[in-house]
Amino acid sequence: MILSAPGLFLSSLLYLSLLFLVAYATEKHWLPAWLPRHPAIYVLSLGVYATTWSFYGSAGYADSNGFMFLTVYLGLTLAFILSPVLLSPILRLVREYQLTSLADLFAFRFRSQTAGVLVTLFMLAGTLPYISLQIRAVTESASVLTQQFAPQYLSLSFCVLIVLFGVLFGARHISPREKHQGLVVAIAFESLVKLLALILVAVVAITGIFGGIGGLGEWLDSHPEALEAMYTPAREGPWVSVLILSFAAAFLLPRQFHMLFTENISPGTLSRAAWGFPLFLLVLNLAIPIVLWAAIKQNLGTVPDYHVLGIARHTGSAALTIFVFLGGVSAASAMIIVSTLALAGMTVNHLILPATGTLDTSVNLYRWLLWGRRTIIAVLVFAGYGFFLAFERSSQLVQLGLISFVAVAQFLPGIIGTLFWPGANRNGFIAGLVGGGLTWFIVLILPLLAGAGPGEGPAQAALWEIAGQNKWTFSTLVSLSINGTLFVLLSVLTGQDAAEREAAALCAQQILTPYRSRMRLTSSREFAPALAPALGTQTAEHEVQRARHDLQMAEEETNTQALARLRERIERNLSGLLGPHFARDVVETRLPIDRDHKLPVAERMRFMEERLEASRSHLRGLAAQLDTMRRYHRQVLEDLPVGVCSIASTGSITTWNGVMSTLSGVDKSKALDSQVDQLPVPWGELLKQFLDSDQREIHKKLVHLEGRPRWFGLLKATPGNAATTNDTGSSAAEPLGTSILLQDLTNVHLLEDQLAHNERLASIGRFASGVAHEIGNPVTGIACLAQNLKEEIRDSEMREEVQGILQQTERINNIVQTLVNFSRRGDADKLEKHRFDLRGCLEEATELVRLSQPNKNIDVLIDCDPQLNIEGDRQRLCQVFVNILTNSYDASPAGSSVRVLASKSAELIQVSLRDHGHGMPDELSARIFEPFVTTKQPGDGTGLGMALTYGIVRDHGGEIEVDSAPGVGTEVRVVLQGAP
Amino acid sequence: MERTFLLFGLSLLVLAFPVTGWWLRATLPWYLPFLIWLVIILLIPWAHRRIDN
């Protein structure tokens, strides 16, 4: 079966249009929202690793090297086994510092633009042959199917379509935070097509050519040489070298780095990919030996690299053949799109921007960067096309692929140093990369340029012979050895500057924050004008606004720590746009730090704590123990029953515990980082005054909160200087700021008042008791004498006068009796206690008062459950309510009402009697239970009613209190023990 | 983390010489390399479980 070139072109066009549709539908949210975020999409998108090398070339590689073809995937599996220690830390750095490529990562770690430039150049050199390999594979696969040389327009139009796709969906956003979901889903779709195509071919091979699994087994039994051909080269080939190469390629190839880290939406998906992606590759490769053996059995006559196509064509099914061809197109297009996209970002940030020196502030930076990347994508695709034309027939697919693998393996020492060796420096990295890169160039590229295969020049061949090694083993081990040795040697022999030390510590997670100094700018409003000369006014304003939005920061912010955070956020956002080196340069120049003024230790501690809390890193060993100790102390501070706040020497609040928030009503999030004098009234002034004063303690400070008086106690501690250790390990003595403890003493104050009041009443009681005793006896004597006199006198006029004496002595006796009742203590057992219904008692008291003042129209409203019962002396308690209601009657204007409300809570019954009379001032209501205290006019009352009431209630073990306000009314609350 | 390194070490042992000489033999089933690979893959979630938690 022979297909026509225009037919293949048309099917490629339709397929790429479908790919456009998938990406467009994702970008337009036509697909379910969960789909682009699903871990399976992430796993499939990593399938960009499987290029035409895997899709077509694996069969060819297996034909010549047997099971060696598996090493390209087994090395990757080893890298994914180490995902928690290798890939997760890189993902953390990429996300945290907005790094978009390996060049960004190295430029950030080694604080070196040269490192970024070298990595980019090396990536370009290593990837261009690989891009050309993809174009060649598509062209050759078309030739296989058309049985003639594929027309040039096929490969050229393929390149044009790839450029279009890359520009439309790959370089859609300029910010690394806005992921290219359309691109990711499209790449995942392509991986699915590749997988299905290979599975289909394998199924067809088994069923159509071998007649089933059993047939395959029988054929292998009868052709042991086929199986032996798979094992022998594997035993003798560069197995370990290719394992190392694929281990490095798994995450260092530009396309892998881009899909693994830059396009990663959620860090959690990486743990799924750790097993999901190797599983995808296993299924993909399971088809390869079957396809190879089927091709051998049928003696297809196709080039081994294209056995997959040969089997499909052999079936005679045009649909299957085109589907497999499209699988190859998928493999090629995915690789080219993602690789050029990744390289475009690196090229703009690390080659073009440094070459231009400064940005042209008159143009829109975003548009400039976007079109810069788009242009680079086009240039790279067509450079790959040019490379394909120049080296059209030089090497096997696998050979070109392995050249790229050896190239990216040169970054292995650098990445290990970045993650695990804080002592590594830029000199070592650059020297190692140059050394390893030169070896790679001489051994593998020079022969290719000379027209031989990689590593197949006469000089190189002599080298293999002397070394007794395979060319891949030799080139891998020698280049990596030179690279690693130079890296370590120069890192050990030369030092690091402060910036590099700081970046090394950040990468190795030895520190969480580098901030130690204060900014020269004093307000967030000053940021945009400061950045404008470097970025242009519009871009500067947009970046500052975006950073403020990220941090949810107010437009006007003056707090030093908040400004430091804003500066850091701007640097990170710019890093995503311009690369870390350029971003740092802009921020260092335009948003300078006053290195003479360090941030106070208290502010730094708070910032560190914030970072520690936010950090999801797993601390181990001593660090974990110290963190546990920190959390313990933090929790103790948080759980203290007193308010705690710490204030740095700059006046910035660094600690504000939960009780402090409760007492002050100022939320922790509002208080932290703000200046102490900016706190809401009255706290700002109160704390500031206390802070500035020499007092170490204020016992009771009256503060009016929400119109109510509250009493607080304040304690102040100002620790001396403390020895702190900086990032480089040197110590210094720094002031720690001031801590203030706040205690609510309102209840204590009220209790003390109550105690004093009770003591006063007790004192009056003792006095009244004495007076009653001293007066009572003479009055009794007078009464007796008057009674005798009355019996002896016959004169009616005199008898009336004596009767008057008796009446007055009776009155005195009543008063004395009241005083005795008031002063009596511990006489509760003399009460005639029994169970009675409260409502009846209240109604009786109301009726008695109404009868005593029939002309006063007061409405008494009783709200009392008839089921409420009280255990007590009914008559005396009736007296209590009569006394209170009489006062209410006297105080209330005619026509008003008195509300009596009884309620039960647990075992206690509260009776509240509220009137709307003239009320009393505080000073009078505080003394209302004292004898002879009255608001009535002389003659209208003795002032003994409430004193008597107090005595009766107290004898019943109850409590009575008065709440009164002049002009508003009075409420008397009586709390008594309820009857069961 | 210990499980991760254990699995890595074991995988390295199985996938690198001289152990590969044992299972890269024609007398064994052709799918044995894939089976070994599958076992390693299936052990990855086990090796990462505690870290993910």
Interface residues (C-beta under 8 A of the other chain):
Chain A: F67 L70 Y73 L74 T77 L78 F80 I81 L82 S83 P84 V85 L220 P224 L227 E228 M230 Y231 A234 R235 W239 V240 L243 S271 A274 W275 P278 L279 L282 N285 L286 P289 H618
Chain B: M1 T4 F5 L7 F8 S11 L12 L15 A16 F17 T20 G21 L24 R25 A26 W30 Y31 P33 F34 W37 L38 I40 I41 L42 I44 P45 A47 H48 I51 D52
